[in-house]
């Protein structure tokens, strides 16, 4: 048994079946979960759980690790520890993209408000149903189509409308934020590739050459939905500690019909 197997076994043994919705209909030799129960909760085979615990399996994928973390009700620190044991520790010079389970829950609970999570290079990683309803479902989009800078400067989302002042502020703020990210992660190839691509855009290049550095924290925009029409929104951006993930929450602009329209979509 290796460290990964030992910690999985210990976490399985400590997990209360009732806490994960399982009944204690039959006698148990241990208080925790059976291997088959953990396998069912995580969506993997019982044999694979056994091989992981006994150190006989290849390193599990990040997706399997995340499924195990949810099944075992791990804390964010424990999930990060599991990822490290499986070889998925984020390198210090690469942008973090692992979303803690608590952040998944937070975005999911914001059911009446469009919300999403981006990485430090402004690639969309996760979103709730109302975000998809307002802006279009990103599920089938490519990585480029999910990057806020590419979407903005290449006018890839026809549902977004901005005044000249709103656009100028948003683009200046977004580029200054990317400049700060490029300094924090100077060796990240994705950041370098994004900057190189965007340098071909005149508006981006003029802003990039200003060398302004700032955090993007807010913006204003109007979403134009094919069924409910214009939805004026205010954007609040919260950056998570240590991981630089950006939680974007879009709230209805006061004194407009935006709240009513979001309620209709939700």
C-alpha positions in Angstrom: 0.0 0.0 0.0 1.4 3.4 -1.0 0.6 6.8 0.5 -2.3 7.4 -1.9 -3.8 4.0 -1.1 -3.3 4.5 2.6 -5.0 7.9 2.7 -7.9 6.6 0.6 -8.5 3.7 2.9 -8.3 6.0 6.0 -10.8 8.4 4.5 -13.1 5.6 3.4 -13.1 4.2 6.9 -13.9 7.5 8.6 -16.8 8.4 6.2 -20.2 8.0 7.9 -22.5 6.1 5.4 -25.5 8.1 6.7 -23.7 11.4 5.8 -23.5 10.4 2.2 -27.1 9.1 2.0 -26.5 5.4 2.6 -28.6 3.4 5.1 -27.1 0.9 7.6 -29.5 -1.9 6.6 -27.0 -4.7 6.9 -24.3 -5.3 9.6 -21.0 -3.6 9.0 -17.6 -4.8 10.2 -16.3 -1.2 10.1 -18.1 2.1 10.6 -17.1 3.6 7.3 -17.9 3.0 3.7 -17.5 -0.4 1.9 -15.4 -0.3 -1.2 -18.4 -1.0 -3.4 -20.2 2.0 -1.8 -17.3 4.3 -2.4 -17.1 3.0 -6.0 -20.8 3.6 -6.7 -20.6 7.1 -5.2 -17.5 8.0 -7.3 -18.7 6.4 -10.5 -15.8 3.9 -10.7 -15.5 0.1 -10.3 -15.1 -1.7 -7.0 -12.0 -3.4 -8.4 -10.4 -0.1 -9.3 -11.0 1.2 -5.7 -9.3 -2.0 -4.4 -6.3 -1.6 -6.7 -5.9 2.1 -5.8 -6.0 1.3 -2.1 -3.5 -1.6 -2.5 -1.1 0.5 -4.7 -1.6 -1.8 -7.7 -3.3 0.8 -10.0 -1.8 3.4 -12.2 -2.1 7.0 -11.1 -5.8 8.0 -11.2 -6.8 10.9 -13.4 -7.7 14.3 -12.0 -11.3 13.6 -12.8 -11.3 10.4 -10.8 -9.6 12.2 -7.9 -12.3 14.9 -8.0 -15.0 12.2 -8.0 -13.4 10.5 -5.0 -13.1 13.8 -3.2 -16.8 14.5 -3.6 -17.8 10.9 -2.6 -15.6 11.1 0.5 -16.7 14.7 1.4 -13.1 15.9 1.5 -12.2 19.4 2.6 -10.5 21.6 0.0 -7.1 21.0 1.8 -7.7 17.2 1.7 -8.7 17.3 -2.0 -5.5 19.3 -2.8 -3.5 16.7 -0.8 -5.1 13.9 -2.8 -4.3 15.7 -6.0 -0.7 16.0 -4.9 -0.4 12.3 -4.1 -1.7 11.5 -7.5 0.8 13.8 -9.2 -1.4 16.7 -10.0 0.2 19.3 -7.8 0.1 22.6 -9.7 3.5 23.8 -10.7 4.4 27.3 -9.3 4.9 28.6 -12.8 1.6 27.4 -14.2 -1.8 28.9 -13.8 -3.9 26.9 -11.4 -7.1 25.4 -12.9 -8.3 23.0 -10.2 -11.6 24.2 -8.8 -12.2 23.2 -5.1 -15.4 21.4 -4.4 -16.5 24.3 -2.2 -16.3 26.6 -5.1 -18.4 24.2 -7.2 -21.0 24.3 -4.5 -20.9 28.1 -4.2 -21.5 28.7 -7.9 -24.2 26.1 -7.9 -26.0 27.7 -5.0 -26.2 31.0 -6.8 -29.1 29.8 -8.8 -30.8 33.1 -9.3 -27.6 34.9 -10.4 -25.4 34.2 -13.4 -22.0 33.1 -12.0 -18.8 31.5 -13.4 -15.2 30.7 -12.6 -12.3 31.7 -14.7 -8.6 31.0 -14.4 -6.0 33.8 -14.1 -5.7 33.9 -17.9 -9.4 34.4 -18.2 -10.3 31.0 -19.5 -13.8 29.9 -18.5 -13.7 26.8 -16.3 -17.1 26.4 -14.7 -20.5 28.1 -14.7 -24.0 27.7 -13.4 -27.2 27.1 -15.4 -28.3 30.7 -15.4 -25.0 31.9 -16.8 -25.4 29.4 -19.7 -29.0 30.6 -20.2 -28.0 34.2 -20.4 -24.9 34.1 -22.5 -25.3 30.8 -24.3 -24.2 27.3 -23.1 -20.3 27.1 -23.3 -20.4 23.3 -23.0 -19.5 22.8 -26.7 -17.1 25.7 -27.0 -13.4 25.3 -27.6 -10.8 26.6 -25.1 -10.3 29.7 -27.3 -14.1 30.3 -27.4 -14.1 30.2 -23.6 -11.4 32.8 -23.1 -12.8 36.2 -22.1 -10.0 38.1 -23.8 -10.5 36.3 -27.1 -14.3 36.6 -26.9 -14.0 40.3 -26.1 -11.4 41.4 -28.6 -12.6 39.1 -31.4 -16.3 39.9 -30.8 -17.2 36.2 -30.4 -20.3 36.6 -28.3 -23.2 38.3 -30.1 -25.3 38.3 -26.9 -23.0 40.9 -25.2 -23.6 44.6 -25.8 -21.5 47.5 -24.3 -21.5 51.2 -24.6 -18.2 52.7 -25.9 -17.3 53.8 -22.3 -18.1 50.3 -20.9 -16.1 48.6 -23.6 -13.1 50.9 -23.1 -13.1 50.4 -19.4 -13.6 46.7 -19.6 -10.9 46.1 -22.1 -8.4 48.4 -20.3 -9.1 46.6 -17.0 -8.9 43.1 -18.5 -5.6 43.8 -20.3 -4.0 45.3 -17.2 -5.1 42.2 -15.3 -3.5 39.9 -17.9 -0.3 42.0 -17.6 -0.3 41.2 -13.9 -0.9 37.5 -14.6 2.0 37.4 -17.1 4.3 38.7 -14.4 3.1 36.1 -11.8 3.4 33.2 -14.3 6.2 34.2 -16.7 6.9 30.6 -17.7 3.3 29.5 -18.4 3.1 28.6 -22.1 -0.7 29.2 -22.2 -0.2 32.8 -21.1 2.6 33.4 -23.6 0.5 31.9 -26.4 -2.5 34.1 -25.4 -0.4 37.3 -25.4 1.1 36.4 -28.7 -2.2 35.7 -30.3 -3.8 38.9 -28.9 -0.9 41.0 -30.1 -2.4 40.8 -33.6 -5.4 42.8 -32.4 -4.9 46.5 -32.7 -7.0 47.4 -29.7 -5.3 44.9 -27.5 -1.8 45.8 -28.6 -2.4 49.5 -27.8 -3.5 48.7 -24.3 -0.8 46.1 -23.8 1.9 48.6 -24.8 0.6 50.9 -22.0 2.0 48.4 -19.5 -0.7 49.1 -17.0 -1.0 46.6 -14.1 -4.2 46.2 -12.2 -6.8 43.6 -11.0 -10.0 43.4 -12.9 -12.7 43.7 -10.3 -15.9 45.0 -11.9 -17.6 45.9 -15.2 -21.0 46.7 -16.7 -22.5 45.1 -19.7 -25.9 44.2 -21.2 -26.8 40.7 -22.3 -29.2 40.5 -25.2 -31.2 37.3 -24.9 -33.3 36.1 -27.9 -36.4 35.4 -25.7 -36.4 38.1 -23.0 -34.4 40.9 -24.6 -31.8 43.2 -23.0 -30.6 42.3 -19.5 -28.4 45.1 -17.9 -25.9 43.5 -15.6 -23.2 44.6 -13.1 -20.2 42.3 -12.8 -18.3 41.6 -9.6 -15.0 39.7 -9.7 -13.7 37.9 -6.7 -10.2 36.4 -6.8 -9.5 33.3 -4.7 -6.5 33.2 -2.4 -3.5 31.2 -3.6 -5.1 29.8 -6.7 -5.9 33.1 -8.6 -9.3 31.7 -9.7 -11.8 34.4 -10.7 -15.3 34.1 -9.4 -17.5 36.2 -11.7 -21.0 37.1 -10.4 -23.3 39.1 -12.6 -26.1 40.9 -10.7 -29.1 42.7 -12.2 -28.6 46.4 -12.6 -30.8 48.4 -10.1 -33.8 50.3 -11.5 -34.0 48.1 -14.6 -36.1 45.1 -15.5 -33.1 42.8 -15.3 -34.2 41.0 -12.2 -37.5 40.1 -13.7 -35.9 38.8 -16.8 -33.3 36.7 -14.9 -36.2 35.2 -12.9 -37.9 34.2 -16.1 -34.8 32.5 -17.4 -34.0 30.7 -14.2 
